[in-house]
Amino acid sequence: MFIDEAKIRIKAGDGGNGCMAFRREKFVPKGGPSGGDGGHGGDVLMSSSLSHNTLVHFRFNPEHKAQRGGHGLGSNCSGSAGESTTLKVPVGTLLYDDSTGELIHDFARPNETIVIAKGGRGGRGNQHFATSTHQAPREHELGRAGEERAYRLELRLLADAGLVGYPNVGKSTLISRLSAAKPKIANYAFTTLEPNLGVVEVGDFPHTESFTIADLPGLIEGAHLGHGLGIQFLKHIERTSVIVHLVDVSDSGAAEGTARPDPVADYKVITDELKSFDPALAAKPTILVAAKIDVANPDKLKKLTAMAKRRKLPFFAISAVTGEGIEPLKFAIAEMVATHRPVDLEPLPAEPVKLKPHYPPPPGSARGRA
């Protein structure tokens, strides 16, 4: 199940209460206060991981809590610190504050870890309130509450190239030929209901290069207004470096009255939909592909070729069924991806986040009552 949006509620651990106690031993006539500090509450952290590819584990488990700190004890014994909780998200996840809509963090690399809710500080025991004139203090502090937050998670696939086009133009068949991905393929519109990712390798060992390609559900006119599958999956194109735009140049669907009569108009409609969603999408490097040339209408193919030449677009004619034109297209995508791919981001070392110490010394000048 592909889930790319989720809302979660988190609660960091509360701090433990400070203790009020006095040292009473047989041979210590002047024992004095000995109440220990409460332990800190556990933090809630979020970390990006390559082991996850959807947010399904948050959709059905939206509430997460960290452990509270232990209460202080006598004999100056501090309470134990609460265990922190780490939530794993796929690389490419955006973390938003659900109430304000503010972007908190973009997990663009593996092993990125941030604290998303801080645990409450433990209260001080009465040992810290003793002075020369107040030698038997009964003051002690309660632990502070841990932070509570509501977040919205949004996953955007990290793919080098994205396949776009009208429904049933052959995107799923193409990705199945280019990679080991096995999407659903059928002769009706909106066969693809969720994005499919595939890894494509080019070249001969040991000089091979690879890139990732995403098959996105088909777009139709008015997609940015919610028509068809709407803009539900358009966000996944935003992170791609290259757009591969497929246009059907065959007469398939003529018997049912669903054939597309003008391939140039099809290209313009999909391009306008991308521009309406985000103007930056229309400016991305684009490869125009004439699909289904094994059953092509010569007039449609000629018209689309002329349009690509006028706009100076890289143009390829392919048949994903027979394999014609697949290899040149694969190398062209790899070359364009290598040119426009952003600087490679190495995974961050999986180092633990520096959390607050378990038993921090309280400020020596602090005075007052709980």
C-alpha positions, 0 to 999 in steps of 0.5 A: 500500500502506497501512502504518501501523506499522514498526520501524527500526534506526538508527546515527549516524556514528562520530567520526574518530580524532585524528592523531598527527603532528609538524611537520617542516620544513627551517627549523622546528627546533622543529616540535612536534606537529601531529596534527589532530582527527577529524571528528564523525560525522553525526547521524540526524534525523527530520522530518515531511513532507506528501509522505508518507502511509504508512510503507511506505518504512520497512517494506522498508528498516528500517536507516539509517546516517549517515556517519562522520567523517574521521580527523585528518591532519598539519599540524593538519588536522582530518577532515571531519564526517560527513553527517547523514541525515534520515528523512521521516515522515508528519504524525501519526507517533508515535515510540516507543523499541522497547525501553522503549515510551516515546513519544519524539515526536509529529509533529503538525505539518509540518516538525518535525525532531528528532535521534534519534541523535547522531553520535560526537565526533571524537577529538583529535590529539596537538597538544592534549596538548602542555605545557611539560614534555611537548613531544612528546606521542604521545597521541591520542584515538580517535573515539567511537561514534555512538548506535545506536537501535531505534524503533517508528513508528506512524502515526495519520491526521489527519482531522477526521471519522471514519466508523464503523459495521458492515461494509457499511453504506455508509461507502465509498459516502458518502465517495465522494459527499462527496469525490473519494476512490475507495474500493473499493465492493462488496456484501460485508462488510469491503470496506474493508481500509485507511482512506481519506481524503477532502477535503470542501469546503462553501460557494461560492467564495470562501467555501469551507471544507474538512475531511478525513474518514476511512473506517475499516474496519468494526467488529463486536462484539468488535473490541477483542478482535481479532474481525474486523479487530480494533483494527488501525484503531481508533487512527486514530479517536483524532485525529478531532474528530467521529465520524460513526456510520452505521447501516443501516436497510434490510433488505439481506442478508435473503435471505442471512440477514445483515440486521441486525434492530435498528439501536439495538442496532447503535449500542450495540455499536459505541459499546461497542467504541469505549469498550472501546478508549479511553473518550475515543472514546465522549465525542467529538461524534457525528453519527448517520446512518441509511443506505440510506433509499432502501430503508429499513425504516420500523420500523427508521428510526422506532426509530433516530430515537426513540433519537437524539431521546432521547439528543439526538444530531444525526440525519440520514437519507441515501441515498448512492445517490440523494444524499438528505440528503447536503448537509445532512449535509455542512454539519452535519459541517463546522459540528461540525468547526469547533466542535470542531477543535483550534486550528490548528497552523501548519506550522513553518518548515523551518529546519535543526536546530542541529547541533554544529559540525564542529570544536569546540575541545577543552577546554584543560585536558584531559590523558590518554592515549587 
